[in-house]
Amino acid sequence: MAPVMRRLLPALLLLFVPACEDQHAKAPPTGATPASPPQQPSLLLEHDFGMLPHGARRVHEFELDLDALGEPFVPLRVHIACSCGRADVRLRKADGSERFVDGSGYAYNRPEPDERAILHIELDTSRKEAVDLPMTQSQGYVFLQQLSDATGMARIKWPFVLRFGIDAPVVLHPFAEFDLGSVPLSSNGKGMTTLRGDERHADMTFSNARCDDPEVTVRLEPNEDRVDLHVSVPPRELGSHMAVVTVDTSLDGYQVALPVRWKVVPDLVATPMPKVTFSTPLDEPQGEDQMQFQSVLVADHDRDRSPEFVVLELVDGRGADASSHFAVSLQPLPGRPRVSRLQVRYLGGLQAAFRGKIVLSKRDAPDALLPIDLVVFPAKRP
């Protein structure tokens, strides 16, 4: 590495990021006094966007003087911590035409003589919740690789810092977004929050609430000095879902956007998983005090039927009845009327490890089945 690079890299090291993620500096010999690195101009890039109105979009660009690094480096990609920020490195000619780096360490990702390397940063505050944010800072860096490095070991981070705040003209209470949690297949997920203008926009009005998911229902309801926003999401395919509700306001050009997140789950569920696994000596029954970890929580979210479960069968891997080897108990969980704790106790009689399942059902819905895997390993006597 050239002497110029050796002088500049300590400046990068002092800016809170390592010059190389995979290498560690060697300690000086015992008794030696480390030499102080020469003072170098800081390569940290900084920009202050100021206080931004919520919904505003701003752009800032830094020109990257790659020659300041001494050795030839290739910009690979950009990391920015702010969730409302996007950034990239582009190579721009004087006529405004651009090309983008592709993340590889090849020489064609360096600027040609008629090009400049530009760090392009965009902040879109509409991607943040519609709440006030005091002046804060967000860090990021450009990841670069030395052109002569064929292994990717000599990479550095060129850091930048952005400062900004957000002034939202609305007050949302109690939620600035809807996290509806788990929504069972048998029912809709529902949420509500209120909207009103802040002290400088007390006369703000709200209208035309809608969602980018046509199956999500939204409704505005006036309520004294505020407006209630109701959201209802339908049961659909299992898994996580997300949508965005948008509400028009009387403030010219301003809309309130509220993310909606939910996860559709089966009506019959076992947590943390539908499986009970334990080890025990097989030549004797378990005592009552030995089964505290041999349980799962089971729940039925369908409110049109009883929350109580019954054991339909307990079978081994071949489907043969194995209920004589185990005692299964179901106890309601205090404070959670639709949740029960299923516990399993070994009664003896097995000669080898057991793999089977417990099948739960409902008296008022015999077709509703919840299988729980049951695995027992032999253990030595303490």
Secondary structure by P-SEA (a helix, b strand, c coil): ccaaaaaaaaaaaaccccccccbbbbbccccccccccccccccbbbbbcccccccbbbbbbbbbcccccccbbbbcccccccccbbbbbbbbccccccccccccccccccccccbbbbbbbbbbcccccccccccbbbbbbbbbbccccccccccccbbbbbbbbbbbccccccccccccccccccbbbbbccccccccccccccccccccccccbbbbbbbcccbbbbbbbbccccccbbbbbbbbbcccccbbbbbbbbbbbbcccccccccccccccccccccccccccccbbbbbbcccccccccccccccccccccccccbbbbbbbccccccbbbbbbbbccccccbbbbbbbbbbcccccbbbbbbbbbbbbccc
